[in-house]
Amino acid sequence: MDAASDDRAFRAQVRSFLETALTPDIRAAQARQAGVFSEGDLCRRWHKVLHERGWVAPAWPKEYGGPGWTPMQKFIFADECARADAPVLPAMGLQMCGPVLMRYGTPEQKAFFLPRMLSGEHYWCQGYSEPQSGSDLASLQTRAVRDGDDYVVSGTKLWTTHAHFANWMFLLVRTNPEVKPQAGISFLLTPMDAPGLSVRPIISISGEHEVNQVFFDDVRVPAANLMGEENQGWAVAKYLLEFERGAGAQAARLKIMLDGALEIARCEGGDDAAFLGRWSALDIQLQALDHAERQVAATLMAGKSVGDTIASRLKLTASHLLQDITELAVEALGPYAAADQREALGMGANQPQVGPDYALTPMAKYLNSRAATIYGGSNEIQHNILARVLLGA
């Protein structure tokens, strides 16, 4: 078969798997999710299903337990998972920390962490942002002082997604305050049950507990858990961010949300010419995003580089589309948008929802998506990256 036939056969295989693997109870739990990633318990369950199939780490090479897929197969898998509304696994371990370990980890670190990351024994979170250091990551102040075979870490991390589910964290710390900011940062790996480490929940405006503040009160982290060289963590962090921004098949999941907004409007009688005009404009933009994502996969398949700016461009486009689509869905809801559905969301919900099924999550998704232009590197930062490239700075 030619490459196109192979890809069609692979897509059919993935689709068939998802039809069986996404059991009614998994689908029902996912339908109550409104966060960036699915809840921890649902993630663990879906992780196990994918791990047993050998598909939990699409981007990993075979030598580390991945499927060894081509870039197009990775895109097809992400695309089909989005179309099926499969649970969204957190990116911090498999997608971000895993590739960094493969490049910068010692043989001992790879042998210990990668198999446990793959199996789901280790659930990871990311310790980057701080109260005064968000997109300006180089200004971070959490300190790590070498003391024998340990680093003693003091400070705090903010907006730490799924820290309340995680048992491991990768974090950036300042190990040399006397040099320029980027030159004095190191990259550490720490268990979340280390003495002196505590997690405080942050409840978002959408009512969800997805992010946290993490405190380090003289937490001792073994020096063996240093990734790369001391004071060279900035290079590690920049490499990791390549896997955080612009990854996956965003257009497919956004298309499901956009079509959902249209269905709400039809049910509520709000699908007038004005609404359909806005819907069509967003649909055109989504088609362009989908084409761009497919073009990236095809370029990688040909063994070529996609360039330094593609992640920023995709992140900008997808984040704005997410906000616009969720806003459209809320407007389509009409009076149901005023209902407080927070107690009916999530796997542990014990309150009945207000109105029909389609009224449950749109407002929460709308509120949650307000942060989309901030997390993963704010859109202002992405514009600066593109401007520097265009200006040759």
Secondary structure as UniProt FT lines:
FT   HELIX           3..21
FT   HELIX           24..30
FT   TURN            31..32
FT   HELIX           40..53
FT   TURN            58..59
FT   HELIX           62..64
FT   HELIX           71..83
FT   TURN            84..85
FT   HELIX           92..97
FT   HELIX           98..104
FT   HELIX           107..119
FT   STRAND          124..127
FT   TURN            131..132
FT   HELIX           137..139
FT   STRAND          143..147
FT   TURN            148..149
FT   STRAND          150..157
FT   TURN            161..165
FT   STRAND          168..174
FT   TURN            177..178
FT   HELIX           181..184
FT   STRAND          185..191
FT   TURN            192..193
FT   TURN            195..196
FT   STRAND          197..203
FT   TURN            205..206
FT   STRAND          209..222
FT   HELIX           223..225
FT   STRAND          226..227
FT   TURN            230..231
FT   HELIX           233..244
FT   HELIX           250..268
FT   HELIX           273..301
FT   TURN            302..303
FT   HELIX           310..333
FT   HELIX           334..338
FT   HELIX           342..344
FT   TURN            347..348
FT   HELIX           357..359
FT   HELIX           362..369
FT   TURN            370..376
FT   HELIX           379..391
//
